[in-house]
Amino acid sequence: MINQETRLQALSSFLKSKRAKLSPEAAGFPVGTRRRTPGLRREEVAQLAGVSPTWYTWLEQGRAIKVSGSVLECVAVALQLNDDERKYLYALAMEASHVAPPLHEDHSEITPSLRHILQELRFCPTIISDRRCQIVGWNAAASHVFMDFETIPAEQRNMIRLLFTRKELRRLAGNWEHFVGGFLAIFRAYYGQYVQDDWYERFIEEMKNSHPDFQYLWEQSQVSSAPDVLLEFRHAKAGKMLFHLTSFQVQGNADLRCSVYTPAPETSTETKLRRLMEKQE
């Protein structure tokens, strides 16, 4: 189980990050000339939330203090958190998270109906992943656009790790940081939901130590269980391609996620993908 110190450190980092992104002017405070750091001051967040500056400072410092749902809601409003960010705040501040069940040893096992859906989405690259962003299924279109996941050992098919280790994925995205950000937003939502699973902390520490740019992107990442974004890919063989990413939970007992990349309408993306797949069949 994740220890309290680690959980509170994660809470501290999250609160600092959200505070730094708020505009003083938009929140009704004078911009002034003495602001040495971006965003609001702690006492300003406390004022907006209707709590004492000392209490909010202790909360942001990650101290083990008593919190209530009603006060956390005031903090969430002050920091302008969305629904996913609220859940993340509550999970870290109150340890109101799920007890993480053990993952099945066989990462390749998905239901026949889900496999059929993958096949039917012929010209929509689709990836199925578990709550640790471990890839457990994909279709032919995903192999053509991203990489041949079959060549990667099952235990190494973690989408977060692959984004930082595989050069072909770095070259693929027109804006690699934007591409990574969508997955990190999902990963952070899982982290808050399963804060008691110490695998996440070990994985995050490993990524920070192995990839210097991971720490910056992780600290800047949003929290979203279902990001809907437009991505530009620069495929080595097909050229520029535009996809809408739609990510959603798969119904059922397994905590799986389906990420579908739909060719942007009124573009030549689907035509390029069809040609690419026909050439390599």
Summary of the structure (lengths in Angstrom):
residues: 281
radius of gyration: 20.7
end to end distance: 47.1
largest distance: 65.3
contacts: 813
relative contact order: 0.12
helix: 49%
strand: 13%
